[in-house]
Amino acid sequence: MIKTHKTTIFFPAEREDKFEDIKKRVLSALTQFNAEKDVPPVTSTDEFELCVSRKVPGKGLTFEIIDPDKRVNEVYMSKPWDYAYIKFRVPETRGECSIDRADDEG
């Protein structure tokens, strides 16, 4: 499952799938939601990153960008059903990523 701060995208992914390929599938899904207020319009995989959430003592929930060359089983070793989150690139910050606070449902 892939989440923005309000939208969830569901599709099956094999444990051996690379996140580079998953990112292309996410782009395809995101282009179907151009009218959604919480989904910025994107036209390429360069406009967003996929991230994994990590609970860090003293900091709370943080988001770590997933290397596109990694496979699902390398990122989600203990919880393969966990979410990946989308960080959209913000043009006014010169390509840095921004994410609205994602709900911690787990």
N, C-alpha and C positions, 0 to 999 in steps of 0.2 A: 504494500500500500504506500502511496505517495501522498503527502499532505502539504497544502499551503496552510495559512492560518485559519481558513474556513472551508476549503474545498478538499475533498479526498478523491483520489484517482485509484481505482482498483484494476489490476490486471495480474495474471499469473507470471511468475518469474522463476526460472530454474536456478538451482543453487550454483550452477556453473556459468550463468549469464554474467557478462561484464556490465558494469554500470554505464559504460559508453553506449551500449546498445539500449539499455533501459532508458537512458536520457533521451534517445531518439524517439522512443515510444511515448515518453512523457511529453515531448514537444508536440507530437501528433495529437495527444489528448488535450493539451493546453490550447491548441489552435481551434479546437471545437468550442471553447468557452470564451470567445472574444467579447461577448455581451456581459459576462460576469464582472461585477464590480470589484471583487477581491482578487481577480486574476489579471495581472497586467498583460497587455498584448505582447506576445513574443513571436519572433520569426526564425530564430536559430537557437541551437543548444548553447551558444556563447552568451546568451542573455540570462542564464540561470545556472545554478549549481544544485546538485543533490547532496544532502547532508544527513548525518546521523546525529541523534541527540545523545548526550552523555550527561549524567548527573555528576557534578563535581562538588565535593564537600566545600562549603563556604561560598560557592558561586551559584549553586543551583543548576539549572538546565543550561547547557551550552550546546552549540551546533558546530560540528566538525565537517568540513567539506570532504566528500568521498572522492578518492582518486578514481577517475573514469576507467583506468586499467584494472582495477580490483574487481573481483568476482563477488557475487552475493555471499557465498559461504566464507569469504575472507573478512567481510565486514560484520556479518550477523552470525557469528559462530555459536553463541549461546541462545539467541532468540531470533530465529529466522523469520518469525511472523511480525517483527517490529516494523515501525514506520520508517520511511525515508522522508525527509522534509525538503522543500524547495526554497532556495534562497535566490531571489531575483536580483540581478545586477541593477544598480541604480546609476543612471547616466551622470547625474550631477555630482557623484562622488568618485568620478573617474574610474568606473569599473568595479569598485568594491561591492560586495554583496550586502544586502539588508534582508532581514526577516522580521516580520511582525511576530510578536510573542505567540508561539504555538501552544495550544492547550496540551498539558501533560496528562494524557489519559491512561498512563500505565504506572 
